[in-house]
Amino acid sequence: MSDNCIFCKIAAGVIPANKVYEDDEVIAFHDINPIAKVHFLLVPKRHIDSLLSAQASDHALLGKLLALAPELARQQGLGDGFRTMINTGLAGGQSVFHLHLHVFGGGGKAETAMAQLIH
């Protein structure tokens, strides 16, 4: 656990979160600043700074995050579709430097913004 990492503290139970899922390796919880009606994060409990820091030994964990995304999205009412996003590094928009996967959908700011970009 990184002492200054908010996601490490959430994973350790030091800071409360509205959990969607938890096992020995991963925790998922609702984003405190959602950009859609449903917006949760999938976070490995082991501290990995970013996708840039992931190693070959992390392949199974990365696969687990991606495999859990649709399962948890369906449970949260996003059975018709959803978006995923991993911000990587400061230049990639990452603000919490602990690898995390955003899952969001169901309408809201994110869908409005994406629709404007597409059209």
Backbone hydrogen bonds, N-H to C=O, Kabsch-Sander energy under -0.5 kcal/mol:
donor,donor_aa,acceptor,acceptor_aa,energy
3,D,1,M,-0.5
5,C,2,S,-1.6
6,I,4,N,-0.6
9,K,5,C,-1.9
10,I,6,I,-2.1
11,A,7,F,-2.6
12,A,8,C,-1.9
13,G,10,I,-1.2
14,V,9,K,-2.2
15,I,9,K,-1.3
19,K,17,A,-1.4
20,V,28,A,-3.3
21,Y,28,A,-1.7
23,D,26,V,-2.4
27,I,43,V,-2.6
28,A,21,Y,-2.9
29,F,41,L,-1.7
30,H,18,N,-2.4
31,D,39,H,-2.8
37,K,107,G,-3.1
38,V,105,G,-2.3
40,F,103,V,-2.6
41,L,29,F,-3.1
42,L,101,L,-2.6
43,V,27,I,-3.0
43,V,41,L,-0.5
45,K,25,E,-3.4
46,R,25,E,-0.5
53,S,50,S,-1.1
54,A,50,S,-0.6
54,A,51,L,-0.7
58,D,55,Q,-2.0
59,H,56,A,-1.6
62,L,58,D,-2.7
63,G,59,H,-2.5
64,K,60,A,-2.1
65,L,61,L,-2.1
66,L,62,L,-1.9
67,A,63,G,-2.5
68,L,64,K,-2.4
69,A,65,L,-1.4
71,E,67,A,-0.8
72,L,68,L,-2.9
73,A,69,A,-2.4
74,R,70,P,-2.4
75,Q,71,E,-1.7
76,Q,72,L,-1.5
77,G,74,R,-1.9
78,L,73,A,-2.9
81,G,78,L,-1.3
83,R,104,F,-3.2
85,M,102,H,-1.7
89,G,87,N,-0.5
92,G,89,G,-0.8
93,G,90,L,-1.6
94,Q,89,G,-2.4
97,F,95,S,-0.6
98,H,96,V,-2.0
99,L,48,I,-3.7
101,L,42,L,-2.6
102,H,85,M,-3.1
102,H,100,H,-0.5
103,V,40,F,-2.7
104,F,83,R,-2.3
105,G,38,V,-2.1
110,A,35,I,-3.8
112,T,108,G,-2.0
113,A,109,K,-2.5
114,M,110,A,-2.4
115,A,111,E,-2.4
116,Q,112,T,-1.7
117,L,113,A,-1.5
118,I,114,M,-2.1
119,H,115,A,-1.8
